[in-house]
Amino acid sequence: MQDAPSALTAASESAMMKRPLEGVTIVDLGQIYNGPYATFLMAMAGAKVIKIEPPGGEKMRRRGTVGGAMLPFAMLNSNKEFVTLNLKTAEGIALLKQMAAKADVVLENFAPGTMDRLGVGYEVLSALNPRLIYAAGTGYGSYGPNKDMLAMDLTIQAMSGVMASTGFPDRPPVKAGPALCDFFGGIHLYGAVLTALFRRERTGQGSLVEVSMLESVYPSLSSTLGLYYGSGGQNPPRTGNRHGGMAEAPYNVYGCTDGWVALLCVADKHWEGLLQAMGRTDLLAEPRFKDLQARVDNIDELDALIEGWTSQHSKADLMQILTAKRIPSAPVREIDEVVNDPHMHARGTLKRIEHPELGSVVLPTGPMIFPGTEKTELVPSKTLGADNDAVYADWLGLEPEDYAALKQAGAV
């Protein structure tokens, strides 16, 4: 059977729908991960995203290309148009107002109050464009006792309980490896913008939306919170690779001859299948493991029993056995295995390209797939200010002499 893309006929290709956000223009003032990820998702859904950077470039761009330090910038800024704008000049502020008057969305993730102090906050911009969606990504929100605390992924992990619930019980708390809070915030910011655009379709009115990183990550603590409430309000211990609510067993990472495999049994059929794979169906009647609660109560013995079996096999052999028994499991993969994952490359959600500054790299195209929609080709991030002429002269329609004056004044 042909895969979906190659099976499409010329007729069906010509009948494809436009991309979901075709015709929507985003003025992107995002920086680091939070805002840029939200606007990257919009760009890959077909929006025109104009990324505004200060004359020296956005913080992640300034890391440079040595050692791949600029790769995150490339990952989050594909398919955008790049302009420079100096918001420390009166001319730059006036230019942003002109852009907001023509755009559908202005998005930023500065500290709360920054845009108001510059004179381009929601009240000012919405007066110029009543249909404007103004989106603000923040650490703690624009109001509340902690609104002025500086927020980075590390500090939100500390404040949110992510650190307290990550690691092993006999060791200090640790941060999660990925920048979870930044990206959780960015995903919710994308959702908030799309929700506001949907409301605008119904009412004709723009609006202000804000998303807090702290509040975005809180629901992910659900298992840990279950243990907290289930213990009468006692702070749960860190559970290592075990279930955060200590409500599932087996649920762990088990050693094998060449690494580790993660496996869990969330239903009795999984447990029965695992015992069959282990050749230990005699344990079905064992009181220590007879039901889920018994397995949780005897989790140390259970884990030792399972690892005694897994330690005799390779990752590949284990995955063949576990997959055949339909047991939820996966090998613990190194980063190079993930970057070159045949599955994601086959789906087109990872793509190897030649980046003009970084050379051959693998970049994401985004996790959202819209079957029957025109394909978005990945366009790598560009050099600083690469689209100044196209955006300011063509899209915004500045007269040549006005545009020249702005460049002379250092506003762009």
C-alpha positions in Angstrom: 0.0 0.0 0.0 1.3 3.4 -0.9 1.7 6.0 1.9 -0.8 8.9 1.9 1.3 11.5 0.2 2.4 9.3 -2.7 -1.1 7.9 -3.2 -2.7 11.4 -3.8 -3.8 11.9 -7.3 -3.2 15.2 -9.2 -6.9 15.9 -9.0 -7.0 15.5 -5.3 -3.9 17.6 -4.9 -5.5 20.5 -6.8 -8.6 20.2 -4.6 -6.6 20.5 -1.3 -7.7 23.0 1.3 -5.7 26.0 2.1 -3.6 25.8 5.3 -5.7 26.6 8.4 -4.1 29.9 9.2 -3.6 31.1 5.6 -4.3 34.9 5.5 -3.5 35.5 9.2 -0.7 37.8 10.0 1.3 37.6 13.2 3.6 40.2 14.5 6.0 38.1 16.6 7.9 39.8 19.4 8.6 36.5 21.1 12.0 35.6 22.5 13.8 32.4 23.7 11.4 29.4 23.6 8.0 30.4 24.9 6.7 32.9 22.4 8.8 31.7 19.4 7.4 28.2 19.7 3.8 29.4 19.7 4.4 31.5 16.5 6.4 28.6 14.9 3.3 26.5 15.2 1.3 29.3 13.6 3.8 29.6 10.8 3.6 25.9 10.0 -0.2 26.2 10.0 0.1 28.8 7.2 0.2 32.1 9.0 2.4 35.0 7.9 4.7 35.4 10.9 6.8 38.6 11.0 9.6 38.1 13.6 10.8 41.3 15.1 14.3 41.4 16.5 16.3 44.2 18.1 19.2 45.5 16.0 21.6 43.1 17.7 19.4 40.1 17.2 17.2 38.0 19.5 19.0 36.5 22.5 19.1 33.0 21.1 20.6 34.2 17.8 23.3 36.0 19.7 24.5 32.6 21.1 26.3 32.1 17.7 26.7 29.0 15.7 29.7 27.5 17.5 28.9 24.0 18.9 25.3 24.2 17.7 24.3 26.8 20.4 22.1 28.5 17.8 20.2 25.4 16.9 17.2 26.2 19.2 16.8 29.5 17.3 16.7 27.6 14.0 14.3 25.0 15.4 11.8 27.6 16.5 12.0 30.2 13.8 11.5 28.3 10.5 9.0 29.7 8.0 9.1 33.2 9.5 10.0 36.6 8.0 12.8 38.4 9.8 12.9 42.2 10.4 14.8 44.4 12.8 13.1 47.0 14.8 14.5 49.3 17.5 11.9 49.8 20.2 14.2 52.2 22.0 13.5 54.8 19.4 10.3 56.9 18.9 10.4 56.0 15.2 10.6 52.3 16.1 7.6 52.5 18.4 5.6 54.4 15.7 6.5 51.7 13.2 5.3 48.9 15.5 2.0 50.7 15.8 1.6 50.8 12.1 2.3 47.1 11.9 -0.2 46.3 14.7 -2.8 48.3 12.9 -2.5 46.0 9.9 -1.9 42.6 11.7 -4.3 40.0 13.1 -2.1 39.1 16.1 0.7 40.8 18.2 2.4 38.3 20.4 5.1 38.9 23.1 6.6 37.2 26.1 8.3 40.1 27.8 8.1 40.7 31.5 4.6 42.0 32.4 4.3 45.7 31.9 7.2 46.0 29.4 5.0 46.8 26.5 2.9 49.3 28.5 6.0 51.2 29.5 7.0 51.4 25.9 3.6 52.8 25.0 2.5 49.9 22.9 0.5 47.7 25.3 -2.9 46.2 24.6 -4.9 49.3 25.3 -2.9 51.4 22.8 -2.7 48.8 20.0 -6.3 47.7 20.3 -7.4 51.3 19.9 -5.6 51.4 16.6 -7.0 48.0 15.5 -10.1 46.8 17.4 -9.9 43.4 15.7 -6.3 42.8 17.0 -5.6 39.7 19.2 -2.9 40.8 21.7 -1.2 37.7 23.2 1.1 37.8 26.2 3.1 34.9 27.4 4.3 35.3 31.0 5.8 33.4 33.9 3.2 34.1 36.5 0.6 36.3 34.7 0.0 40.0 34.6 -1.6 40.2 38.1 -1.2 38.4 41.4 1.4 38.5 44.2 4.2 37.0 42.0 3.6 38.9 38.8 6.9 40.7 39.0 9.1 37.6 39.7 11.6 36.9 36.9 10.6 33.7 35.1 12.8 31.3 33.3 12.1 27.6 32.7 14.4 26.6 35.6 12.7 29.0 38.0 9.2 27.9 37.0 10.2 24.2 37.4 11.2 25.1 40.9 8.0 27.1 41.7 5.6 24.6 40.0 6.6 21.4 41.9 8.2 19.9 38.8 11.6 19.8 40.6 10.1 18.6 43.9 8.6 15.6 42.1 11.6 14.8 39.8 14.5 12.6 40.9 15.0 9.9 43.5 13.7 10.1 47.1 17.2 9.9 48.7 18.7 12.6 46.5 18.1 16.4 46.0 15.4 17.6 43.6 16.5 18.0 40.0 15.1 19.8 37.0 13.5 17.9 34.1 16.0 17.7 31.2 13.8 19.5 28.6 12.6 23.0 29.0 9.1 21.8 29.8 7.6 24.9 31.3 8.7 27.2 28.4 7.2 24.8 25.9 4.0 24.1 27.9 3.5 27.8 28.0 4.1 28.2 24.3 1.6 25.4 23.4 -1.0 27.0 25.6 -0.2 30.4 24.1 -0.9 29.0 20.6 -4.2 27.6 21.9 -5.2 30.9 23.4 -4.5 32.8 20.2 -6.5 30.3 18.1 -9.4 30.5 20.6 -9.4 34.2 20.4 -9.3 34.2 16.6 -12.3 31.8 16.7 -14.2 34.2 18.9 -13.3 37.1 16.6 -14.9 35.2 13.8 -18.1 35.2 15.8 -18.0 38.7 17.3 -15.7 40.7 15.0 -13.9 41.9 18.1 -10.2 41.4 19.0 -9.1 40.7 22.6 -6.3 40.3 25.0 -5.1 36.8 26.0 -2.4 35.9 28.4 -0.9 32.5 29.4 1.2 31.8 32.5 3.9 29.2 32.3 3.3 28.3 36.0 -0.4 27.7 35.3 0.3 25.8 32.1 2.5 23.2 33.8 0.3 22.6 36.9 -2.1 20.1 35.3 0.9 17.9 34.4 1.4 17.2 38.1 -1.9 15.2 38.2 -0.4 11.9 39.3 1.7 13.6 42.0 -1.3 15.5 43.2 -3.2 12.3 43.4 -0.6 10.9 45.8 -0.7 14.2 47.8 -4.5 14.1 48.3 -4.5 10.3 48.7 -2.0 10.7 51.6 -4.1 13.3 53.4 -2.0 16.3 52.3 1.5 14.8 52.9 4.1 16.0 50.4 4.9 13.1 48.1 8.4 11.7 47.9 10.3 11.8 44.6 9.5 8.6 42.8 12.4 8.3 40.4 11.2 6.4 37.3 8.2 5.0 39.1 4.7 6.3 38.7 4.4 9.8 40.1 1.3 8.9 42.1 2.7 5.5 43.1 -0.6 4.1 41.7 0.8 1.8 39.0 3.1 -1.2 39.2 5.0 -2.3 37.3 6.0 1.1 36.1 9.7 1.7 35.8 12.9 1.7 33.7 14.6 -1.7 33.8 18.2 -2.6 32.9 19.1 -4.9 30.1 22.4 -6.1 28.5 22.8 -2.9 26.4 20.8 -0.2 28.1 17.3 0.3 29.5 13.8 -0.4 28.6 10.7 1.5 30.0 7.7 -0.7 30.6 4.4 -0.4 32.5 1.2 -2.4 33.0 -1.9 -0.3 33.2 -4.3 -3.2 32.8 -4.5 -6.8 34.1 -4.1 -8.0 30.5 -0.7 -6.2 30.4 0.4 -7.9 33.6 -0.7 -11.3 32.4 1.1 -10.8 29.1 4.3 -9.8 30.9 4.2 -12.9 33.1 3.7 -15.0 29.9 6.7 -13.3 28.3 8.8 -14.0 31.5 7.6 -17.6 31.7 6.2 -16.9 35.1 2.5 -17.4 34.8 2.7 -19.2 38.2 2.8 -15.7 39.7 -0.8 -15.0 38.6 -1.8 -16.7 41.9 0.9 -15.1 44.0 -0.7 -13.1 46.8 2.0 -10.4 46.7 1.1 -9.6 43.0 -2.5 -10.8 42.8 -3.9 -7.3 42.0 -2.8 -3.8 41.3 -2.8 -2.7 45.0 -0.8 -5.8 46.0 1.8 -5.0 43.3 2.1 -1.4 44.4 2.5 -2.6 48.0 5.3 -5.0 47.0 6.9 -2.8 44.4 10.5 -3.3 45.4 10.2 -7.1 45.1 8.2 -6.7 41.9 10.9 -4.5 40.2 13.7 -6.8 41.3 11.8 -9.7 39.8 11.3 -8.0 36.5 14.8 -6.7 36.2 16.1 -10.2 36.9 14.4 -11.1 33.7 15.1 -8.0 31.6 18.8 -8.0 32.5 19.2 -11.2 30.5 18.1 -9.6 27.2 19.1 -6.9 24.9 16.9 -3.9 24.2 16.0 -5.2 20.7 15.1 -8.6 22.0 13.0 -7.2 24.8 11.1 -4.9 22.5 10.4 -7.8 20.1 9.0 -9.8 23.0 7.1 -7.0 24.7 5.6 -5.7 21.5 4.4 -9.1 20.6 2.6 -9.3 23.9 1.1 -5.7 23.4 2.8 -4.5 26.6 3.3 -0.7 26.8 7.1 -0.4 26.5 9.9 1.5 24.7 13.7 1.4 24.7 15.4 4.3 26.4 17.0 6.0 23.4 20.0 8.3 23.1 19.7 11.7 21.5 21.3 10.6 18.2 18.7 7.8 17.9 15.9 10.3 18.4 17.3 12.9 15.9 17.5 10.1 13.3 14.3 8.4 14.2 13.0 6.6 11.0 9.4 7.0 12.2 9.3 10.8 12.6 11.4 11.2 9.4 8.9 9.0 7.5 6.0 11.1 8.8 7.8 14.3 7.8 7.7 15.8 11.3 11.5 15.7 11.3 13.4 16.9 8.2 17.1 17.1 7.5 17.9 20.3 5.7 20.9 22.5 4.8 20.7 25.5 7.0 22.5 28.6 5.7 24.3 29.1 9.0 24.4 25.7 10.6 24.9 23.4 7.7 23.2 19.9 7.7 20.7 19.8 10.6 17.5 18.0 11.5 14.6 20.4 12.3 11.1 19.8 13.3 8.2 20.7 11.1 5.7 20.7 14.0 3.6 17.9 15.5 0.3 19.1 13.9 -0.7 17.4 10.7 -3.7 18.5 8.7 -4.6 15.8 6.1 -6.1 17.2 2.9 -4.3 20.5 3.4 -1.7 22.2 1.3 1.8 21.1 2.5 4.0 23.7 4.3 7.5 23.3 3.0 10.1 24.0 5.7 12.0 27.3 5.2 15.0 27.6 7.5 15.5 30.7 9.7 17.2 33.6 7.9 19.9 36.1 8.8 19.1 39.1 10.9 16.8 41.6 9.1 16.7 39.5 5.9 13.1 40.5 5.2 13.3 44.2 6.1 12.7 45.4 2.6 9.9 42.9 1.9 8.0 43.6 5.1 8.5 47.4 5.5 8.4 48.5 1.8 6.1 45.8 0.3 3.8 44.5 3.1 3.5 47.7 5.2 3.8 50.0 2.1 6.2 52.5 3.4 7.3 55.1 0.8 11.0 54.8 -0.2 12.0 58.1 1.4 10.2 57.2 4.7 11.8 53.8 4.8 15.2 55.4 4.1 14.6 57.9 7.0 13.9 55.0 9.4 17.1 53.3 8.5 19.0 56.5 8.9 17.4 57.0 12.3 18.4 53.5 13.4 14.8 52.4 13.9 15.2 49.3 11.6 
